Each structure stands twice: as C-alpha cells, then as structure tokens.
Amino acid sequence: CPNGYWQEKTNSIDCKLCPEAKFAAANKLSCVNCNSGTYEDKTISWATHSPNGPASCSPCPTGQYADQNAQVRCKGCTAVSLIHSF
C-alpha cells in the first residue's frame, strides 16, 4: 500500500485510507496517531504530495505546538508562553 494507506491482512490487494490525524505504521498493517508536536498537514494531499504520499505527520512550525496526539492542526503560542519557554 502507498503511504497513508493500510491493509487488514498481509499481502492483501485492498488498501484503506488512514483516518484523519493518523498515518500508516511502518508495517502498514495499522494506522497510528500523529504524536504530540506533530499534525496531519491537510495542505499536503495524500494523492498529490508524491506517488506514495507523505510517510508521517508533519512537525508543528516554529511558534506553534500540538500538546495532544492525533491533531490536524497546531496551536499558536501566546506571547506569555514564548517568554516562559526560554
């Protein structure tokens, strides 16, 4: 299966798209959550990013964060949280 897809059984010809905020694990027999600090970048299309789609979730950009798993967007840091992070 291409990246972003998984299959229920090894060597199956049927590939299924991973749910939102998840990506296919290395063995592609399951989908796993995006980890905290990462997100599913909706601007990268599974179909058009590359022939196989993205292999994992994207890290949050500088000045943003994801404090939980399985996020589809990152949150913006406030001025107070930026000051305390140094």
Sequence and secondary structure as in RCSB ss.txt:
>XXXX:A:sequence
CPNGYWQEKTNSIDCKLCPEAKFAAANKLSCVNCNSGTYEDKTISWATHSPNGPASCSPCPTGQYADQNAQVRCK
GCTAVSLIHSF
>XXXX:A:secstr
  TTEE SSTT S  EE  TTEEE TTSSSEEE  TTEE  TTS TTTSSTT  SS EE  TTEE  SSS SS E
E  HHHHHHT 
